[in-house]
Amino acid sequence: MRQRKIGNSFRFLTLPAGFFVLFGFMQLQSLGQISLRMQGQVNCESDTYQVMLEMKNDGAASIELGNGSLRVTFNDEVLGYQSYESLSFDTQTECGSGINSDWYEHNVDAYSLSGRIGINFSRNPSTQNPCTELAPQQWITVGSILFSIKQSEEDPELSFNITDSRGIVTSSFNLVQPNNGTQKVAIQSATGLTPESLACEPASIKGKLTLQGRSDHAILLSAWLYRAEDLFRPQYVFSPLTNADGSFTLNNITPGTYYVYLKYSNTLSRVEQVTLEPGDNTLEFPALRGGDSNGDNQVNLNDFSLLLGAYNTDADQPDFNSMADFDFSQRINIIDFTILLSNYNQAGESILEQDPTKRLANGPSYPIQKETLLQVVPQKAFTHYEIGDTISLDLWVDPLNLSVDGVETHFSYDPNVLKLLDSQLGGELEIPFLASGSQAEGRVSLAAGTFQGGKLAPFKFGTVHFMAIGQGDPNLDLFEPKIHQTAITHLGYSILYQVEIPALTIHSPKPLNYLQAFPNPSKGTFQLERPADVGEGTLTIFDLQGRRLQTHYWCSSCGLSREVTLSLSGTYLVKLQSEEKVYSAILQVQ
């Protein structure tokens, strides 16, 4: 049977009793018989082999032992003698005058080069009638020999030497009374209790870890194992490829206690103390936290600068920086920022620093309840508009229960129905990332974050201004959510639960209310025609930023049409304000 124990203890190696090979022994007025055996213990951490020397009275009655000696031989190419320790018997019994006595070591001869150890025993001379009584059929421990292991895969050939090659007795014990050297105790040696080789069964780590903000945890991991006695040089260096669930295996490790250092290129390192038994050791490690854009095992302004330079880029774009893609989405977005934010001003755990107060936190326990609300609210309390109307939409964030440290939105619209005038951030999150749009793509993007602590109260994140330029449904919606992700973040994860977007409708004005312009588009000169039932009014031309460019008085007797000229290409809004109503048209200069 093999017993395994963790740490600095040993593995006990024993074999069935039937494995013993009995040596012959010398019969010298035998008044009793004792058996000797060894118990081997391998320490795989220190590469030492400890051997316990044991003795048993084979007779039916107790015997009282006097002086004696043992000779032990071993293969000095495999083992190196280090020390011998004398150990007490398991029990002490009274004999003679009733004074307890014990054995003590005397004159241990060590010949490690020749593979021979001599151990001499003597009675305690301080007592009047000293003796040690061995009860029948009971093993007692005599002493312990400590060896260093030179070659772990070879036979140590460790045994008791009862007689030498000439038949002369080399190991012997005599009885206490009479002590004339003739009252010998016969000795037999049980061999085969030591292994054929001293090889340690290796340990392996069946590990598992996660990466902050990621669902796919397949990475090329750096895993270094250090001994406590040498924290400046790793004992083992591994580079395993983890599976998608974060599992990995490290093989052929000598059992013992280690500090395990784990790091990925853009994460902060983790250090865990583990004690490995022979065989498989199943271990789960803390999450590797992200934010290290430059690989120096710290998260600071340098990392933020690298993320900022690559923000809103995809993996196929030249400015993309994979080191800033902490969530492995192949896009640098608000999730990456908030992962960096959650670890800002932190450093990875060090082998040399084991202060528990300086260790990284595991962060929030996920998955958490996603319940944050994003609302798109028209500034005017209606959803029906006419061509030429300006439509202003406010974006409101309601955190509900979790603080918000970042928001990113991407909305799409029909560019044939709406024209993007501008988009602006609300200023509640002080770090702007995006405030842009593309009329050709029909997309508007806004993103911002904060280093000042998350927002717990509802806030206006931004505002988008459109002009209605065509009739129908503008199809306002999230833009390609799998690529351009709309997210509300908290410490590295999106907590967005629901988006509320109004259903807008754009109508054409009635013909009588329509101010006609032709040709439209033109090179800059337009003929405007007002409805026949309109009298005098004020004609005003605006650019798309709402700036007034021209103002004309249109008298009732000035005719139904008039000419206006615009010198710069672009899109303009013209309005005719009469006493009863406002008439409008869109002018496009090519």
C-alpha positions in Angstrom: 0.0 0.0 0.0 1.2 3.5 -0.8 0.2 6.4 1.4 0.5 10.0 0.1 0.8 13.1 2.2 1.0 16.8 1.2 3.8 19.2 2.0 7.0 18.5 3.8 6.0 15.0 5.0 7.0 11.8 3.4 5.4 9.0 1.4 5.5 5.7 3.3 6.4 2.7 1.1 5.6 -0.7 2.5 5.1 -4.1 1.0 3.1 -7.1 2.1 4.6 -9.3 4.8 4.9 -12.2 2.4 7.5 -10.2 0.5 10.1 -10.6 3.3 13.2 -12.7 2.5 14.7 -14.2 5.7 18.4 -14.3 6.2 20.0 -17.1 8.0 21.2 -16.3 11.4 23.8 -17.5 13.8 22.7 -19.8 16.6 24.8 -18.9 19.7 23.2 -20.3 22.8 20.1 -18.5 21.4 17.9 -17.4 24.3 15.6 -15.4 22.1 15.2 -14.1 18.6 14.6 -10.6 17.2 13.7 -9.4 13.7 15.0 -6.3 12.1 13.3 -4.3 9.4 13.4 -0.9 7.6 10.7 1.6 6.7 11.7 3.9 3.8 10.3 7.5 3.5 11.0 9.6 0.4 10.9 13.4 0.7 10.4 14.6 -2.9 10.9 18.3 -1.9 14.3 17.9 -0.3 15.4 14.9 -2.3 16.1 13.0 0.9 15.4 9.4 1.9 14.7 8.7 5.6 14.9 5.1 6.8 13.4 4.0 10.1 15.2 1.1 11.8 12.7 -1.2 13.7 13.0 -4.2 16.0 10.6 -6.9 17.2 10.9 -9.7 19.8 9.8 -12.9 17.9 9.4 -15.0 21.1 6.5 -15.6 23.4 8.1 -14.1 26.4 9.7 -10.7 27.1 13.4 -10.4 26.8 15.8 -7.9 28.4 18.4 -6.6 25.9 21.9 -5.4 26.8 24.6 -4.0 24.5 24.4 -4.5 20.8 25.4 -3.2 17.3 23.9 -3.0 13.9 25.5 -2.8 10.5 23.7 -1.2 7.5 24.9 -1.3 3.9 23.7 0.7 1.0 24.5 1.6 -2.6 26.6 4.8 -2.3 26.1 5.7 -5.9 22.4 6.1 -5.2 22.5 7.3 -1.6 24.6 9.7 0.4 24.7 9.3 4.2 23.7 12.5 6.1 22.9 11.7 9.7 21.6 9.2 12.3 19.1 9.9 15.0 18.6 7.6 18.0 14.9 7.1 18.9 13.3 5.9 22.1 11.5 2.6 22.3 7.7 2.8 22.1 7.3 1.6 25.7 9.6 1.5 28.8 9.1 -1.3 31.3 10.5 -1.8 34.8 13.0 -4.5 35.3 15.6 -5.4 38.0 15.5 -2.8 40.7 12.4 -1.2 39.1 14.3 1.8 37.6 13.3 2.7 34.1 16.0 2.7 31.5 16.5 3.4 27.8 19.0 2.9 25.1 21.2 5.6 23.7 23.3 6.0 20.6 27.0 5.3 21.0 29.8 5.6 18.4 28.0 5.8 15.1 30.4 5.0 12.3 29.5 6.4 8.9 31.3 5.3 5.8 29.2 6.8 3.0 31.9 6.3 0.4 32.1 2.6 1.1 28.3 2.2 1.6 28.5 1.0 5.2 27.2 2.4 8.5 28.0 1.0 11.9 25.7 1.8 14.8 26.7 0.7 18.3 24.3 0.5 21.3 25.1 0.6 25.0 23.1 0.4 28.2 22.6 3.5 30.3 25.4 3.4 32.8 23.7 5.8 35.2 21.3 3.1 36.6 22.1 0.2 39.0 20.4 -2.5 37.0 19.6 -1.0 33.6 17.8 -2.9 30.9 15.3 -2.6 28.1 12.6 -5.1 28.0 11.1 -6.1 24.6 7.5 -7.3 24.8 6.8 -10.2 22.5 5.5 -9.6 18.9 5.8 -5.8 19.1 7.7 -3.6 16.6 9.7 -0.8 18.2 11.6 2.0 16.5 15.4 1.9 17.2 16.6 4.9 15.1 16.4 6.9 11.9 19.0 7.3 9.1 18.8 10.2 6.7 20.2 9.9 3.2 20.5 12.3 0.3 19.3 10.9 -3.0 22.0 10.9 -5.7 20.2 8.9 -8.3 16.4 8.6 -7.9 15.9 5.9 -10.6 18.3 3.3 -9.2 18.0 0.5 -6.5 19.4 1.8 -3.2 20.3 -1.8 -2.2 19.7 -0.9 1.5 19.8 -3.8 4.0 21.1 -5.0 7.4 24.4 -6.8 7.4 24.1 -9.7 9.8 27.4 -11.5 8.8 30.2 -10.4 6.6 31.5 -12.4 3.6 33.6 -14.6 5.9 30.6 -15.5 8.1 31.7 -13.4 11.0 28.8 -11.9 12.9 28.6 -8.1 12.4 25.2 -7.3 13.9 24.5 -8.7 17.3 22.7 -8.1 20.7 23.2 -9.8 24.0 20.9 -10.3 27.0 21.4 -8.3 30.2 21.9 -11.3 32.5 24.4 -12.9 32.4 26.4 -10.3 30.5 29.4 -12.3 29.7 29.1 -12.1 25.9 27.7 -15.5 25.5 24.1 -14.9 26.0 23.3 -13.9 22.4 20.0 -13.1 20.8 19.5 -14.5 17.4 18.9 -11.9 14.7 17.0 -12.3 11.4 16.6 -9.5 8.9 13.5 -8.8 6.8 14.5 -7.4 3.4 12.5 -6.0 0.6 11.0 -3.1 2.6 12.9 -0.5 0.5 11.8 0.3 -3.1 13.7 -0.8 -6.1 14.1 2.8 -7.1 13.6 6.1 -5.2 11.8 7.9 -8.0 9.0 10.2 -6.9 5.7 9.9 -8.5 5.3 13.2 -10.3 2.5 15.7 -9.7 0.4 17.4 -12.3 -1.8 20.5 -12.1 -5.3 20.3 -13.7 -5.9 24.0 -13.5 -8.7 26.3 -14.5 -8.9 30.1 -14.7 -11.0 32.8 -16.2 -10.2 36.2 -17.8 -12.0 39.3 -16.8 -14.7 40.3 -19.3 -14.2 37.3 -21.6 -16.4 34.3 -22.4 -13.6 32.6 -24.5 -10.7 31.9 -22.1 -8.4 30.2 -24.6 -5.0 31.9 -24.3 -1.2 31.2 -24.3 -0.7 31.3 -20.6 2.6 31.9 -18.7 2.8 29.7 -15.7 5.9 29.7 -13.4 6.4 27.6 -10.3 8.7 28.8 -7.5 10.0 27.0 -4.4 9.7 29.0 -1.1 13.4 28.7 -0.6 14.2 30.3 -4.0 11.8 33.1 -5.0 14.2 34.6 -7.5 14.4 31.7 -9.9 11.4 29.6 -11.1 11.7 25.8 -10.6 9.4 25.2 -13.6 8.4 27.4 -16.6 5.3 26.4 -18.6 3.5 28.0 -21.5 0.2 26.0 -21.8 -2.5 26.8 -24.2 -5.7 27.0 -22.2 -9.0 25.7 -23.5 -12.1 27.9 -24.1 -13.3 27.2 -20.6 -10.0 28.2 -19.1 -8.7 24.7 -18.3 -5.1 23.7 -18.7 -2.6 21.0 -17.5 1.0 21.2 -16.2 2.8 17.9 -16.0 5.9 16.2 -14.5 6.2 18.4 -11.3 8.0 17.1 -8.2 5.4 17.0 -5.4 5.7 19.7 -2.8 4.7 23.3 -2.0 5.1 26.0 -4.6 4.2 29.6 -5.4 2.4 29.6 -8.8 2.8 32.7 -10.9 0.2 33.1 -13.8 0.0 35.9 -16.4 -1.3 36.6 -19.9 0.1 39.3 -22.1 -2.5 42.0 -21.3 -3.6 40.9 -17.8 -2.2 41.5 -14.3 -0.4 38.5 -12.8 -1.8 36.3 -10.1 0.3 34.4 -7.4 -1.2 31.4 -5.5 0.5 29.1 -3.0 -0.3 25.5 -3.7 0.8 22.1 -2.2 0.9 19.4 -4.8 0.5 15.7 -4.0 1.8 13.0 -6.4 -0.7 12.5 -9.2 -3.4 14.9 -10.4 -4.1 18.1 -8.4 -7.3 19.9 -9.5 -6.9 23.6 -8.8 -9.0 26.6 -9.6 -7.2 29.9 -9.8 -8.5 33.5 -9.4 -9.6 35.5 -12.5 -6.8 37.2 -14.4 -7.8 40.9 -14.4 -7.2 43.0 -17.6 -6.0 46.5 -18.4 -2.3 45.9 -19.0 -2.1 47.4 -22.5 1.8 47.5 -22.6 2.6 44.3 -20.8 4.5 45.8 -17.8 2.2 44.2 -15.2 0.7 47.5 -14.2 -2.4 49.5 -15.2 -1.8 53.2 -15.4 -2.0 56.2 -17.7 0.3 54.5 -20.3 -2.2 51.8 -20.7 -5.1 54.2 -21.0 -3.2 56.2 -23.6 -2.8 53.1 -25.7 -6.5 52.2 -25.4 -7.5 55.7 -26.3 -5.3 55.6 -29.5 -7.0 52.5 -30.6 -10.6 53.3 -29.5 -13.4 52.4 -31.9 -11.2 50.3 -34.2 -11.7 46.8 -35.4 -9.1 44.0 -35.8 -8.8 44.6 -39.6 -7.9 48.3 -39.1 -4.3 49.5 -39.0 -4.8 51.4 -35.6 -6.2 48.3 -33.9 -4.2 47.3 -30.8 -4.8 43.7 -29.7 -3.2 44.4 -26.3 -6.1 46.9 -25.6 -8.7 44.3 -26.6 -9.2 43.0 -23.1 -12.6 41.3 -23.8 -11.3 39.7 -27.0 -14.2 41.1 -29.1 -11.8 42.1 -31.9 -12.9 45.7 -31.3 -11.8 48.4 -28.9 -14.9 49.7 -27.1 -16.3 50.8 -23.8 -16.1 47.3 -22.3 -12.3 47.4 -22.7 -12.2 50.9 -21.1 -14.2 49.8 -18.1 -12.0 46.6 -17.6 -9.0 48.9 -17.6 -10.9 51.3 -15.2 -11.7 48.5 -12.8 -8.0 47.8 -12.3 -6.6 51.3 -12.7 -3.5 52.2 -10.6 -3.1 48.5 -9.7 -0.1 46.2 -10.2 0.0 42.4 -10.7 0.8 40.1 -7.7 4.4 39.4 -7.1 6.2 36.3 -6.0 8.2 38.4 -3.5 5.2 40.2 -2.0 2.9 37.9 -0.1 1.1 40.5 2.0 -2.6 39.6 1.7 -3.6 43.2 1.9 -1.7 43.9 -1.4 -3.3 41.1 -3.3 -5.7 41.8 -6.2 -9.4 41.5 -5.5 -11.4 39.0 -7.6 -13.8 41.8 -8.6 -17.6 41.4 -8.8 -19.1 38.0 -8.8 -20.6 37.4 -12.3 -23.0 36.9 -13.9 -24.8 39.8 -12.2 -28.3 41.0 -12.7 -28.4 43.1 -15.8 -31.1 45.8 -15.3 -29.8 49.1 -16.5 -32.2 51.0 -18.8 -31.2 53.2 -21.9 -34.0 55.5 -23.1 -34.1 57.5 -26.3 -36.6 60.3 -25.6 -37.7 63.0 -28.1 -37.4 66.5 -26.7 -40.9 67.3 -28.1 -43.7 65.2 -26.7 -44.8 63.7 -30.0 -43.5 61.2 -32.5 -45.0 62.4 -35.7 -43.0 64.9 -37.7 -43.2 66.5 -41.1 -40.4 66.9 -43.7 -38.3 69.9 -42.7 -38.8 69.4 -39.0 -35.9 69.2 -36.7 -36.0 66.1 -34.4 -33.9 66.2 -31.2 -33.5 63.0 -29.2 -32.1 62.8 -25.7 -30.4 59.6 -24.5 -31.1 58.9 -20.8 -29.4 56.2 -18.7 -31.1 54.9 -15.6 -28.6 52.8 -13.5 -31.3 51.5 -11.2 -29.0 49.6 -8.7 -25.5 49.4 -10.1 -23.2 52.3 -10.6 -22.4 53.2 -14.3 -18.8 53.9 -15.3 -19.2 53.9 -19.1 -21.7 54.1 -21.9 -21.4 53.4 -25.6 -24.3 53.7 -28.1 -24.5 53.0 -31.8 -27.8 53.8 -33.5 -28.8 53.3 -37.1 -31.4 55.3 -39.1 -32.6 55.5 -42.7 -30.5 58.3 -44.3 -33.3 58.8 -46.9 -35.7 59.8 -44.1 -33.4 61.5 -41.6 -30.3 63.7 -41.9 -27.9 63.8 -39.0 -27.3 67.4 -38.0 -25.0 66.8 -35.0 -24.5 64.6 -31.9 -23.2 65.7 -28.5 -22.3 64.1 -25.2 -24.1 65.2 -22.1 -21.0 65.8 -20.0 -22.0 63.6 -17.0 -19.2 61.1 -18.0 -16.1 63.4 -18.2 -14.0 61.3 -20.6 -15.3 61.5 -24.2 -14.5 58.7 -26.6 -17.0 59.1 -29.4 -19.4 61.7 -30.7 -19.6 61.0 -34.4 -21.8 59.7 -37.2 -22.0 58.8 -40.9 -24.9 60.0 -43.0 -23.8 57.6 -45.8 -24.0 54.6 -43.4 -26.9 56.0 -41.4 -25.1 55.6 -38.1 -24.5 57.8 -35.1 -22.1 56.8 -32.3 -21.6 58.2 -28.8 -19.3 56.9 -26.0 -17.9 58.3 -22.8 -16.5 57.0 -19.4 -15.5 58.2 -16.0 -12.6 57.8 -13.6 -14.5 59.6 -10.9 -16.7 56.8 -9.6 -19.8 55.4 -11.2 -23.1 57.2 -11.6 -26.0 56.0 -9.5 -28.7 58.5 -10.4 -30.3 58.8 -13.8 -28.5 61.1 -16.2 -28.6 62.4 -19.8 -25.8 60.8 -21.7 -26.1 62.7 -24.9 -28.3 64.3 -27.5 -28.7 63.7 -31.3 -30.3 66.2 -33.7 -31.8 65.1 -37.0 -33.7 66.8 -39.8 -36.6 65.1 -41.4 -35.9 64.9 -45.2 -38.1 62.2 -46.4 -41.4 60.5 -45.4 -41.8 57.2 -43.8 -40.3 55.3 -40.8 -36.7 56.4 -40.0 -36.0 52.9 -38.6 -34.1 54.1 -35.6 -32.5 51.1 -34.0 -29.3 49.6 -32.5 -26.6 49.5 -35.2 -25.1 46.1 -35.8 -25.2 45.1 -32.1 -22.8 42.2 -32.6 -20.1 44.4 -34.0 -20.8 47.9 -32.8 -22.0 47.0 -29.3 -24.2 49.3 -27.3 -23.3 48.8 -23.7 -23.7 50.4 -20.3 -20.8 49.2 -18.1 -19.9 48.5 -14.5 -16.4 47.3 -13.5 -15.7 45.5 -16.7 -19.1 44.1 -17.7 -22.1 45.4 -19.5 -25.2 45.8 -17.3 -27.5 47.0 -20.1 -30.8 45.2 -19.8 -33.2 47.2 -22.0 -33.2 49.9 -24.7 -36.3 52.0 -25.3 -36.4 53.7 -28.7 -39.4 55.7 -29.9 -41.2 54.8 -33.1 -41.1 57.9 -35.3 -43.1 58.7 -38.4 -42.2 61.4 -40.9 -45.0 62.8 -43.1 -45.0 65.1 -46.2 -46.8 68.4 -45.7 -50.1 68.9 -47.5 -49.7 70.5 -51.0 -51.1 73.8 -49.9 -48.6 74.0 -47.1 -45.7 73.2 -49.3 -43.0 75.7 -50.4 -41.7 74.4 -53.7 -38.1 74.8 -54.9 -36.7 74.0 -58.3 -34.4 73.0 -59.7 -33.5 71.1 -56.5 -30.7 70.2 -56.2 -29.1 73.0 -58.2 -25.7 74.8 -58.6 -26.8 77.5 -56.2 -29.8 79.3 -57.9 -33.4 78.3 -56.9 -36.8 79.4 -57.9 -39.1 79.3 -54.9 -42.9 79.1 -55.3 -45.3 79.8 -52.5 -48.8 78.4 -52.1 -51.4 80.5 -54.0 -53.4 81.4 -50.9 -50.4 82.8 -49.0 -50.0 86.5 -48.7 -47.0 88.4 -47.4 -44.4 86.7 -45.2 -40.8 86.5 -44.1 -38.5 84.1 -46.0 -35.5 82.8 -44.0 -32.7 80.4 -45.0 -30.8 78.4 -42.4 -27.9 76.0 -42.5 -28.1 72.6 -40.8 -26.5 74.0 -37.7 -29.5 76.4 -37.3 -27.6 79.5 -38.3 -29.6 82.2 -40.2 -28.0 82.9 -43.5 -30.5 85.1 -45.4 -33.8 86.9 -44.6 -36.2 88.3 -47.3 -39.5 90.0 -47.1 -42.0 88.5 -49.5 -44.8 91.0 -50.1 -48.3 89.9 -51.2 -48.0 91.7 -54.5 -44.5 90.3 -55.3 -45.7 87.3 -57.2 -45.9 83.6 -56.3 -42.3 82.9 -57.1 -38.9 84.5 -56.5 -35.3 83.6 -56.9 -32.7 83.0 -54.1 -29.0 82.2 -54.5 -26.6 80.2 -52.2 -22.9 80.2 -52.9 -21.7 77.2 -50.9 -22.6 73.6 -51.6 -24.6 71.9 -48.8 -28.1 71.3 -47.5 -30.2 74.2 -46.3 -33.6 74.8 -44.8 -35.8 77.6 -46.1 -38.9 78.7 -44.2 -41.7 81.2 -45.1 -43.4 82.6 -42.1 -46.8 84.1 -42.9 -49.4 85.4 -40.4 -51.1 82.0 -40.2 -48.4 79.3 -40.8 -44.9 78.3 -41.5 -44.0 76.8 -44.9 -40.6 75.1 -45.4 -38.4 73.3 -48.0 -35.0 71.6 -48.2 -32.5 73.2 -50.6 -29.5 71.2 -51.8 -26.6 73.0 -53.5 -24.2 70.8 -55.4 
